[in-house]
Amino acid sequence: MNIALTPEIEQVLGDIAEKQGTTIELLALKTLQERFFSKREKNFKRTLKQQVEPKTLADLLVGYIGRIDSSEIVNGGVSTRPIIF
């Protein structure tokens, strides 16, 4: 779909897009989505985004980091005393 813009609207969109570091097309799409999607859909997308995007580094690494009991690997476990050289 192509939409013909008046020169005034194109100028305003161009100015705003430049300030936001985006393109006129992306700004127009974002604005139309914000205007015409129902509030319910917005809330659903916001909730989904919050569930997907980690808030902290620990949230991002859940499932990848943790700790183990060294006695499960080494008989008697590993000493926790500091090593002094």
C-alpha positions as CSV (number, residue, x, y, z in Angstrom):
1,M,0.0,0.0,0.0
2,N,1.2,3.5,-0.8
3,I,-0.1,6.6,0.8
4,A,0.5,10.0,-0.7
5,L,1.4,12.6,1.9
6,T,0.9,16.3,1.6
7,P,4.2,18.3,1.6
8,E,3.3,19.7,5.1
9,I,2.8,16.2,6.6
10,E,5.9,14.9,5.0
11,Q,8.0,17.8,6.3
12,V,6.7,17.3,9.9
13,L,7.3,13.5,9.7
14,G,10.7,14.1,8.3
15,D,11.7,16.5,11.1
16,I,10.4,14.2,13.8
17,A,12.0,11.1,12.2
18,E,15.4,12.8,12.0
19,K,15.2,13.8,15.7
20,Q,14.3,10.2,16.7
21,G,17.0,8.7,14.4
22,T,14.5,6.8,12.3
23,T,12.9,6.9,8.9
24,I,9.6,8.6,7.8
25,E,8.2,5.1,7.0
26,L,9.0,3.6,10.4
27,L,7.7,6.6,12.2
28,A,4.5,6.6,10.2
29,L,3.9,2.9,10.9
30,K,4.6,3.3,14.6
31,T,2.2,6.2,14.8
32,L,-0.5,4.4,12.9
33,Q,-0.1,1.3,15.1
34,E,-0.3,3.4,18.3
35,R,-3.4,5.2,17.0
36,F,-5.4,2.3,15.6
37,F,-4.5,-0.8,17.7
38,S,-7.0,-1.3,20.5
39,K,-5.9,-0.7,24.0
40,R,-6.3,-4.4,24.7
41,E,-3.8,-5.3,22.0
42,K,-1.4,-2.7,23.3
43,N,-1.6,-4.1,26.8
44,F,-1.1,-7.6,25.5
45,K,2.0,-6.5,23.5
46,R,3.4,-4.6,26.5
47,T,2.9,-7.7,28.8
48,L,4.5,-9.9,26.2
49,K,7.4,-7.6,25.8
50,Q,7.9,-7.4,29.6
51,Q,8.0,-11.2,29.7
52,V,10.5,-11.5,26.9
53,E,12.9,-8.7,27.7
54,P,15.1,-9.3,30.7
55,K,15.3,-6.5,33.3
56,T,18.8,-7.4,34.6
57,L,21.8,-9.4,33.6
58,A,20.8,-12.1,36.0
59,D,17.4,-12.3,34.3
60,L,19.1,-12.7,31.0
61,L,21.4,-15.5,32.2
62,V,18.7,-17.5,34.0
63,G,19.3,-21.2,33.1
64,Y,22.9,-20.6,32.0
65,I,24.5,-19.8,35.4
66,G,24.4,-21.3,38.8
67,R,26.5,-23.1,41.3
68,I,27.4,-26.6,42.1
69,D,28.5,-28.5,45.2
70,S,32.1,-29.5,44.4
71,S,31.7,-32.7,46.5
72,E,29.4,-34.0,43.8
73,I,32.4,-33.9,41.4
74,V,35.5,-34.2,43.7
75,N,35.6,-36.7,46.5
76,G,35.4,-34.6,49.7
77,G,34.9,-31.3,47.8
78,V,37.2,-28.5,47.0
79,S,38.9,-26.5,49.7
80,T,37.4,-23.0,50.2
81,R,40.6,-21.8,51.9
82,P,42.4,-19.0,50.0
83,I,45.7,-20.0,48.2
84,I,48.6,-17.8,49.2
85,F,51.6,-17.6,46.8
